[in-house]
Amino acid sequence: MAAATLKKLGFADVANMTGGFTAWKDAGLPSVDHHAGFSGDSAPVSDRKWPTTRGEGQVGLDTTAVVLVMAAIVIWAAVSARLERADLTAPIVFTAYGAALAGLGLVNGPSSPETLKPLVEVTLVWVLFTDAARVRVPDLRDDAGRFVRLLGVGLPLTVLAGWGLASWLFPDLGVWLALLVAAALAPTDAALGVPVVTNPVVPSRIRRLITVESGLNDGIATPVVMLAIAGAASAAGFAGAEGPGKALVELAVGVAVGVAVGFIGGWLLRWTRRRGWAAEDFVGVAVLALALAAYASALTLHGNGFVAAFCGGLAFGAAAGPRGPSEVVFLEQASGLVSLLVWLGFGAIAVPMIIDRVSMSIVAYAVLSLTLVRMVPVALASIGAGLDRQTVLFVGWFGPRGLASLVFALLALEELGEAQMEEAVVIIALTVFLSVLAHGASAAPLASRYGAAASTREPEPSGSVPDVPIRGLPRRGGGRAAHNHDP
């Protein structure tokens, strides 16, 4: 992006270096810090960036933009319920807002993505942990067969179908980047189809099926994404690239570390609650720290921190007992906040990239990814699951691509550099953008139509089942599950 902009401005001696500024520094080559920090900056406070920019390739965010972003979050909290009734979800609003800030020149997208790394990594860690922790295995036993079919059959088939389609439409991507695109776009995000999973006319078991699938498939896809990034880095000849073999070892270490940290943390909080030692107002902060501890511990032991966060959430949910889900509420709210910032960054950075680089083949892939690549595997996985045709089509369509896909793309961009990832990022970004629009607009009418049709059929055989909380949405009843007692 930076090199293309300089050429348009008339500069002739311009080069685009593989790996970006990070690779330059890792090679030990000289660099100059034009800003020595606040102590060495003589510019007036009102003219400074926030935080202070350190060089050409980094995000510029002035104080005016900070005020506008914070104001948007406060206003969204005040009117979100009313806007969502008008099918304006948080991803739609903040993507548009980010694009507007970029268009007005208040936010400068980075030519080197390393400045986004802390936000992206923290977001993925918290999202993976919360998605796993809020799904309690004992509550899913009645419909275990359907969950296994969607996650154990439908998800791998979706990755394979997307991989094959990407390899066919974009042969220049290579094997590993085609796999990365397919795996990054396989997870679903129920938060993009809020009316589907909150509308009581939709059978409760179908609502829970969609929500649980969304909560677990991003964690299951994470190892495939990490493996694809490692393979792409090795194939490109990056210095220090570890290759897929080492990545598999890191995944195994991440699983072990995550299970250990999550289980010990959940058991400890449950044990101290029984003795009245734990302060209820601080438990949520402890869970937030536990998610980061699982991630950091895995990195310390040369494991994969994201897999550790997901496995840590699963282990925490199993060990924390009945009050465990209520202790994740604070972490859900924190991850909801950083998720809004990711959607805003998506609008500011990815939307201009889509406008500049979109092609018919990319549009074709995005449309097929949202339809056949998702719906055919769901239909195959549902054979023998006792679901009628309307339900299979309904579940197949409501597989929105959202936050996890964006974070995977940003991680790959940071690891591989723009020169390698430009086309892949545009493919993922356009697919997510179309999903935000299509699933956001169709959720309410199709949910009402399907629910009305389902009510004329036989009632659910075992009655309704409790809903699983949705990422980024407040729990019904205010999260008072904290008053349950441990056995």
C-alpha positions as CSV (number, residue, x, y, z in Angstrom):
1,M,0.0,0.0,0.0
2,A,2.8,2.5,0.9
3,A,4.9,1.7,-2.1
4,A,1.9,2.0,-4.4
5,T,1.0,5.4,-2.9
6,L,4.5,6.7,-3.3
7,K,4.6,5.7,-6.9
8,K,1.3,7.5,-7.5
9,L,2.8,10.6,-6.0
10,G,5.6,10.5,-8.5
11,F,8.5,8.9,-6.5
12,A,10.5,6.6,-8.8
13,D,13.0,5.0,-6.4
14,V,10.5,2.9,-4.5
15,A,10.8,-0.8,-3.4
16,N,8.4,-3.1,-1.7
17,M,10.4,-5.4,0.7
18,T,9.2,-8.8,1.6
19,G,8.5,-9.0,5.3
20,G,8.2,-5.2,5.7
21,F,10.0,-3.1,8.3
22,T,9.9,-6.0,10.8
23,A,12.1,-8.1,8.5
24,W,14.5,-5.2,8.0
25,K,14.9,-4.9,11.8
26,D,15.2,-8.6,12.3
27,A,18.1,-8.7,9.8
28,G,20.0,-6.2,12.0
29,L,19.9,-3.4,9.3
30,P,20.1,0.2,10.5
31,S,17.0,2.3,11.2
32,V,16.3,5.8,12.6
33,D,13.7,6.6,15.2
34,H,12.3,10.0,14.1
35,H,10.3,10.3,17.3
36,A,12.1,9.8,20.6
37,G,8.9,9.5,22.5
38,F,7.1,12.2,24.5
39,S,10.2,13.3,26.2
40,G,11.9,14.2,22.9
41,D,8.9,15.5,21.0
42,S,8.7,19.3,21.0
43,A,5.4,19.5,19.2
44,P,2.4,20.9,21.0
45,V,0.3,18.3,22.7
46,S,-2.7,19.1,20.4
47,D,-0.6,18.3,17.3
48,R,0.7,14.9,18.5
49,K,-0.6,11.6,17.4
50,W,-2.1,9.2,20.0
51,P,-0.1,7.1,20.6
52,T,2.9,8.9,19.2
53,T,3.8,7.5,15.8
54,R,7.3,6.1,15.6
55,G,7.8,6.1,11.8
56,E,6.3,6.0,8.4
57,G,4.8,2.6,8.5
58,Q,2.7,2.9,11.6
59,V,-0.9,3.8,12.4
60,G,-1.6,7.5,12.8
61,L,-4.5,8.2,15.3
62,D,-4.8,11.8,16.4
63,T,-6.7,12.9,19.5
64,T,-9.7,14.0,17.5
65,A,-10.0,10.4,16.1
66,V,-9.7,9.0,19.6
67,V,-12.5,11.2,20.9
68,L,-14.7,10.2,17.9
69,V,-14.0,6.4,18.4
70,M,-14.7,6.6,22.2
71,A,-17.9,8.6,21.5
72,A,-19.1,6.1,19.0
73,I,-18.7,3.3,21.5
74,V,-20.6,5.2,24.2
75,I,-23.4,6.1,21.7
76,W,-23.6,2.5,20.5
77,A,-24.1,1.3,24.1
78,A,-26.9,3.8,24.5
79,V,-28.8,3.0,21.4
80,S,-27.6,-0.5,20.3
81,A,-30.9,-2.3,21.1
82,R,-32.9,0.2,19.0
83,L,-30.4,0.0,16.1
84,E,-30.3,-3.8,16.1
85,R,-34.1,-3.8,15.8
86,A,-33.5,-2.0,12.5
87,D,-31.0,-4.7,11.5
88,L,-28.0,-2.4,12.2
89,T,-25.6,-4.7,14.0
90,A,-22.3,-3.7,15.6
91,P,-20.2,-5.0,12.7
92,I,-22.2,-3.0,10.2
93,V,-22.1,0.2,12.2
94,F,-18.4,0.1,13.2
95,T,-17.2,-1.1,9.7
96,A,-19.0,1.9,8.2
97,Y,-17.6,4.2,10.9
98,G,-14.1,3.0,10.3
99,A,-14.4,3.5,6.6
100,A,-15.7,7.0,7.2
101,L,-12.8,7.9,9.5
102,A,-10.4,6.7,6.9
103,G,-12.1,8.6,4.2
104,L,-12.0,11.8,6.2
105,G,-8.3,11.3,6.8
106,L,-8.7,11.0,10.6
107,V,-7.2,7.4,10.7
108,N,-4.3,6.4,8.5
109,G,-4.1,2.7,7.8
110,P,-0.7,1.2,8.3
111,S,1.6,0.3,5.5
112,S,3.2,-2.2,7.9
113,P,0.8,-4.2,10.1
114,E,2.9,-4.8,13.2
115,T,1.3,-1.9,15.0
116,L,-2.0,-3.8,14.9
117,K,-0.4,-6.9,16.5
118,P,-1.2,-6.3,20.2
119,L,-4.9,-5.5,19.5
120,V,-5.3,-8.4,17.1
121,E,-3.6,-11.0,19.4
122,V,-5.5,-9.9,22.6
123,T,-8.8,-9.9,20.7
124,L,-8.2,-13.5,19.4
125,V,-7.0,-14.7,22.8
126,W,-10.1,-13.4,24.6
127,V,-12.5,-14.4,21.9
128,L,-11.2,-18.0,21.8
129,F,-11.2,-18.3,25.6
130,T,-14.7,-16.9,26.1
131,D,-16.2,-18.9,23.1
132,A,-14.9,-22.1,24.6
133,A,-15.7,-21.3,28.3
134,R,-19.3,-20.4,27.8
135,V,-20.1,-23.8,26.1
136,R,-20.5,-26.3,28.9
137,V,-20.2,-29.9,27.7
138,P,-22.8,-31.4,30.1
139,D,-25.4,-29.1,28.7
140,L,-24.8,-30.4,25.1
141,R,-25.2,-34.1,25.6
142,D,-28.8,-34.3,24.2
143,D,-27.7,-32.9,20.8
144,A,-24.1,-34.2,20.9
145,G,-24.6,-36.0,17.6
146,R,-25.6,-32.9,15.7
147,F,-22.7,-30.9,17.1
148,V,-20.2,-33.6,16.2
149,R,-21.6,-33.8,12.7
150,L,-21.3,-30.0,12.1
151,L,-17.9,-29.6,13.7
152,G,-16.3,-33.0,12.9
153,V,-17.7,-33.4,9.4
154,G,-19.1,-30.2,8.1
155,L,-16.2,-28.0,9.2
156,P,-13.4,-30.1,7.6
157,L,-15.5,-30.4,4.4
158,T,-15.9,-26.7,4.3
159,V,-12.2,-26.2,4.6
160,L,-11.5,-28.7,1.9
161,A,-14.1,-27.2,-0.5
162,G,-12.8,-23.7,0.1
163,W,-9.2,-24.9,-0.3
164,G,-10.0,-26.5,-3.7
165,L,-11.9,-23.5,-4.9
166,A,-9.2,-21.0,-3.9
167,S,-6.5,-23.2,-5.6
168,W,-8.6,-23.3,-8.8
169,L,-9.5,-19.6,-9.0
170,F,-6.2,-18.2,-7.7
171,P,-3.4,-20.5,-8.7
172,D,-0.8,-17.9,-7.9
173,L,-1.6,-18.1,-4.2
174,G,0.0,-21.5,-3.9
175,V,-1.0,-24.4,-1.7
176,W,-0.5,-22.9,1.7
177,L,-2.1,-19.5,1.1
178,A,-5.1,-21.2,-0.5
179,L,-5.4,-23.3,2.6
180,L,-5.1,-20.2,4.7
181,V,-8.0,-18.5,2.9
182,A,-10.2,-21.6,3.2
183,A,-9.4,-22.1,6.9
184,A,-9.8,-18.4,7.8
185,L,-13.2,-18.3,6.2
186,A,-14.5,-21.6,7.7
187,P,-15.4,-20.3,11.2
188,T,-18.8,-18.7,11.7
189,D,-19.9,-15.8,13.9
190,A,-23.3,-16.0,15.4
191,A,-23.1,-12.3,16.4
192,L,-23.7,-11.3,12.8
193,G,-27.1,-13.0,12.8
194,V,-28.4,-11.8,16.1
195,P,-32.1,-12.1,15.2
196,V,-31.6,-15.7,14.3
197,V,-30.2,-16.8,17.7
198,T,-32.3,-14.5,19.8
199,N,-35.8,-14.8,18.1
200,P,-37.9,-17.1,20.3
201,V,-40.0,-18.3,17.3
202,V,-36.9,-20.2,16.1
203,P,-36.8,-23.6,17.9
204,S,-34.4,-23.4,20.8
205,R,-32.4,-26.4,19.7
206,I,-31.7,-24.8,16.3
207,R,-30.7,-21.6,18.0
208,R,-28.3,-23.4,20.2
209,L,-27.0,-25.5,17.4
210,I,-26.0,-22.4,15.4
211,T,-24.5,-20.7,18.5
212,V,-22.5,-23.6,19.7
213,E,-21.1,-24.2,16.2
214,S,-20.0,-20.6,16.1
215,G,-18.5,-20.8,19.5
216,L,-16.3,-23.8,18.8
217,N,-15.4,-23.7,15.1
218,D,-13.0,-20.8,15.4
219,G,-10.9,-22.7,18.0
220,I,-11.0,-25.8,15.8
221,A,-9.9,-23.9,12.7
222,T,-7.0,-22.1,14.6
223,P,-4.5,-25.0,14.3
224,V,-5.2,-25.2,10.5
225,V,-4.7,-21.4,10.1
226,M,-1.4,-21.5,12.1
227,L,-0.2,-24.5,10.1
228,A,-1.0,-22.7,6.8
229,I,0.9,-19.5,7.9
230,A,3.9,-21.6,8.9
231,G,3.8,-23.4,5.6
232,A,3.5,-20.2,3.6
233,A,6.4,-18.6,5.5
234,S,8.6,-21.6,4.8
235,A,7.6,-21.8,1.1
236,A,8.4,-18.1,0.7
237,G,11.9,-18.6,2.2
238,F,11.4,-16.3,5.2
239,A,14.4,-16.1,7.5
240,G,13.6,-18.1,10.7
241,A,10.5,-19.8,9.2
242,E,9.8,-22.9,11.2
243,G,7.8,-24.9,8.7
244,P,4.7,-27.0,9.2
245,G,6.5,-29.7,11.2
246,K,7.6,-27.4,14.0
247,A,4.1,-25.8,13.9
248,L,2.5,-29.1,14.7
249,V,4.8,-29.5,17.8
250,E,3.8,-26.0,18.9
251,L,0.1,-26.9,18.5
252,A,0.6,-29.9,20.7
253,V,2.4,-27.9,23.4
254,G,-0.4,-25.3,23.2
255,V,-3.1,-27.9,23.9
256,A,-1.2,-29.3,26.9
257,V,-0.5,-25.9,28.4
258,G,-3.9,-24.5,27.8
259,V,-5.7,-27.5,29.4
260,A,-3.4,-27.3,32.4
261,V,-3.7,-23.5,33.0
262,G,-7.5,-23.4,32.4
263,F,-8.3,-26.4,34.5
264,I,-6.1,-25.3,37.4
265,G,-7.5,-21.8,37.3
266,G,-11.1,-23.0,37.2
267,W,-10.6,-25.5,40.0
268,L,-8.8,-22.9,42.1
269,L,-11.6,-20.4,41.8
270,R,-14.2,-23.0,42.5
271,W,-12.3,-24.2,45.6
272,T,-11.9,-20.7,47.0
273,R,-15.5,-19.8,46.4
274,R,-16.7,-22.7,48.5
275,R,-14.6,-21.3,51.4
276,G,-15.8,-17.8,50.9
277,W,-12.2,-16.6,50.0
278,A,-12.9,-15.2,46.6
279,A,-14.2,-11.6,46.2
280,E,-17.1,-11.8,43.7
281,D,-16.3,-8.4,42.2
282,F,-12.8,-9.4,41.3
283,V,-13.3,-12.9,39.9
284,G,-14.1,-11.6,36.4
285,V,-10.7,-9.8,36.4
286,A,-9.0,-13.0,37.4
287,V,-10.6,-14.9,34.5
288,L,-9.5,-12.2,32.1
289,A,-5.9,-12.6,33.4
290,L,-6.3,-16.4,33.2
291,A,-6.9,-16.2,29.5
292,L,-3.8,-14.1,29.0
293,A,-1.8,-16.5,31.3
294,A,-2.7,-19.5,29.1
295,Y,-1.5,-17.6,26.0
296,A,1.7,-16.3,27.6
297,S,2.6,-19.6,29.2
298,A,2.3,-21.4,25.9
299,L,4.6,-18.9,24.2
300,T,7.1,-19.2,27.1
301,L,7.2,-23.0,26.5
302,H,7.4,-22.5,22.7
303,G,3.8,-23.5,22.1
304,N,1.0,-22.0,20.2
305,G,-0.7,-19.4,22.4
306,F,-4.0,-19.2,20.5
307,V,-4.6,-22.9,20.7
308,A,-3.7,-22.7,24.4
309,A,-6.3,-19.9,24.9
310,F,-9.1,-22.0,23.3
311,C,-8.2,-25.2,25.2
312,G,-7.8,-23.2,28.4
313,G,-11.4,-21.9,27.9
314,L,-12.7,-25.5,27.5
315,A,-10.8,-26.7,30.6
316,F,-12.0,-23.7,32.6
317,G,-15.6,-24.3,31.7
318,A,-15.3,-27.9,32.8
319,A,-13.5,-27.2,36.1
320,A,-15.2,-24.0,37.2
321,G,-18.6,-25.6,37.9
322,P,-22.1,-24.1,37.6
323,R,-20.9,-20.6,38.4
324,G,-18.2,-20.7,35.8
325,P,-20.3,-19.1,32.9
326,S,-21.1,-16.1,35.1
327,E,-17.5,-15.5,35.8
328,V,-16.8,-15.1,32.1
329,V,-19.2,-12.2,31.7
330,F,-16.5,-9.6,32.4
331,L,-14.2,-11.2,29.9
332,E,-17.0,-11.3,27.4
333,Q,-17.6,-7.6,27.8
334,A,-13.9,-6.9,27.5
335,S,-13.6,-9.0,24.3
336,G,-16.7,-7.2,23.0
337,L,-15.0,-3.9,23.4
338,V,-11.8,-4.9,21.6
339,S,-14.0,-6.6,18.9
340,L,-15.6,-3.2,18.2
341,L,-12.1,-1.8,17.6
342,V,-11.2,-4.6,15.2
343,W,-14.4,-4.0,13.2
344,L,-13.5,-0.3,13.1
345,G,-10.0,-1.2,11.9
346,F,-11.5,-3.4,9.3
347,G,-13.5,-0.6,7.9
348,A,-10.5,1.8,8.0
349,I,-8.0,-0.6,6.4
350,A,-9.7,-3.4,4.5
351,V,-12.5,-1.5,2.9
352,P,-10.2,0.8,0.9
353,M,-8.1,-2.3,-0.1
354,I,-11.3,-4.0,-1.4
355,I,-12.2,-0.9,-3.4
356,D,-8.8,-0.7,-5.0
357,R,-8.1,-4.4,-5.7
358,V,-11.5,-6.3,-6.1
359,S,-11.9,-8.5,-9.2
360,M,-14.6,-10.7,-10.6
361,S,-12.8,-13.8,-9.5
362,I,-12.6,-12.5,-5.9
363,V,-16.3,-11.6,-6.0
364,A,-17.1,-15.1,-7.3
365,Y,-15.1,-16.8,-4.5
366,A,-16.7,-14.7,-1.8
367,V,-20.2,-15.5,-3.1
368,L,-19.5,-19.2,-3.4
369,S,-17.8,-19.2,0.0
370,L,-21.0,-17.8,1.6
371,T,-23.3,-20.3,-0.2
372,L,-22.2,-23.6,-1.8
373,V,-18.9,-23.9,0.1
374,R,-20.8,-23.7,3.4
375,M,-24.2,-25.1,2.6
376,V,-23.2,-28.3,0.8
377,P,-20.9,-29.5,3.6
378,V,-23.7,-28.7,6.1
379,A,-26.2,-30.7,4.1
380,L,-23.8,-33.7,3.9
381,A,-23.0,-33.5,7.6
382,S,-26.8,-33.4,8.4
383,I,-27.6,-36.7,6.7
384,G,-29.1,-38.9,9.4
385,A,-29.3,-36.1,11.9
386,G,-33.0,-35.9,11.9
387,L,-33.2,-32.4,10.4
388,D,-35.7,-31.5,7.7
389,R,-34.8,-29.8,4.5
390,Q,-35.9,-26.3,5.6
391,T,-33.8,-26.6,8.8
392,V,-30.7,-27.8,6.9
393,L,-31.0,-24.8,4.5
394,F,-31.6,-22.5,7.4
395,V,-28.5,-23.7,9.3
396,G,-26.4,-23.8,6.2
397,W,-27.2,-20.2,5.2
398,F,-26.7,-18.7,8.7
399,G,-23.0,-19.3,8.8
400,P,-21.8,-15.7,8.8
401,R,-18.1,-14.9,8.5
402,G,-17.0,-12.4,11.0
403,L,-14.5,-11.6,13.7
404,A,-12.4,-14.7,13.7
405,S,-11.8,-14.5,9.9
406,L,-10.7,-10.9,10.2
407,V,-8.3,-11.6,13.0
408,F,-6.8,-14.6,11.2
409,A,-6.3,-12.4,8.1
410,L,-4.6,-9.7,10.2
411,L,-2.3,-12.2,11.9
412,A,-1.3,-13.7,8.6
413,L,-0.7,-10.2,7.2
414,E,1.6,-9.4,10.2
415,E,3.5,-12.6,9.8
416,L,3.9,-12.8,6.1
417,G,3.8,-9.2,5.0
418,E,1.7,-7.4,2.4
419,A,3.6,-8.6,-0.6
420,Q,2.6,-12.2,0.2
421,M,-0.8,-11.6,1.6
422,E,-2.3,-8.8,-0.4
423,E,-4.6,-11.0,-2.6
424,A,-5.5,-13.4,0.2
425,V,-6.4,-10.5,2.5
426,V,-8.7,-8.9,-0.1
427,I,-10.4,-12.3,-0.6
428,I,-11.1,-12.7,3.1
429,A,-12.1,-9.1,3.6
430,L,-14.6,-9.0,0.7
431,T,-16.1,-12.3,1.9
432,V,-16.6,-10.9,5.5
433,F,-17.9,-7.6,4.1
434,L,-20.5,-9.3,2.0
435,S,-21.4,-11.5,4.9
436,V,-21.9,-8.5,7.2
437,L,-24.4,-7.1,4.7
438,A,-26.1,-10.3,3.5
439,H,-26.5,-12.0,6.9
440,G,-27.3,-8.8,8.7
441,A,-30.1,-7.9,6.3
442,S,-31.6,-11.4,6.0
443,A,-31.4,-12.5,9.6
444,A,-34.7,-11.0,10.9
445,P,-37.0,-11.8,8.0
446,L,-35.7,-15.4,7.4
447,A,-35.7,-16.1,11.1
448,S,-39.4,-15.1,11.4
449,R,-40.3,-17.0,8.3
450,Y,-38.5,-20.2,9.4
451,G,-39.9,-19.9,12.9
452,A,-43.4,-19.6,11.7
453,A,-43.0,-22.6,9.4
454,A,-41.4,-24.6,12.3
455,S,-44.3,-23.9,14.6
456,T,-46.7,-25.7,12.3
457,R,-44.6,-28.9,12.5
458,E,-44.2,-31.2,15.5
459,P,-42.9,-29.5,18.7
460,E,-39.4,-30.2,19.9
461,P,-39.3,-33.7,21.3
462,S,-37.8,-32.8,24.7
463,G,-39.1,-29.3,25.0
464,S,-37.0,-26.1,24.8
465,V,-33.4,-25.9,26.0
466,P,-31.4,-23.0,27.5
467,D,-29.7,-20.6,25.2
468,V,-25.9,-20.3,25.0
469,P,-24.7,-16.7,25.4
470,I,-23.7,-15.0,22.2
471,R,-20.4,-13.2,21.9
472,G,-20.7,-9.5,22.4
473,L,-24.3,-9.6,23.6
474,P,-25.5,-9.1,27.2
475,R,-26.8,-12.2,28.9
476,R,-30.5,-12.3,29.4
477,G,-31.3,-11.8,33.0
478,G,-28.2,-9.7,33.6
479,G,-25.9,-12.6,34.1
480,R,-27.3,-13.5,37.5
481,A,-26.2,-17.0,37.1
482,A,-23.6,-16.1,39.6
483,H,-26.0,-16.8,42.4
484,N,-26.1,-20.4,41.6
485,H,-24.4,-22.6,44.2
486,D,-21.6,-25.1,43.6
487,P,-22.5,-28.7,44.4
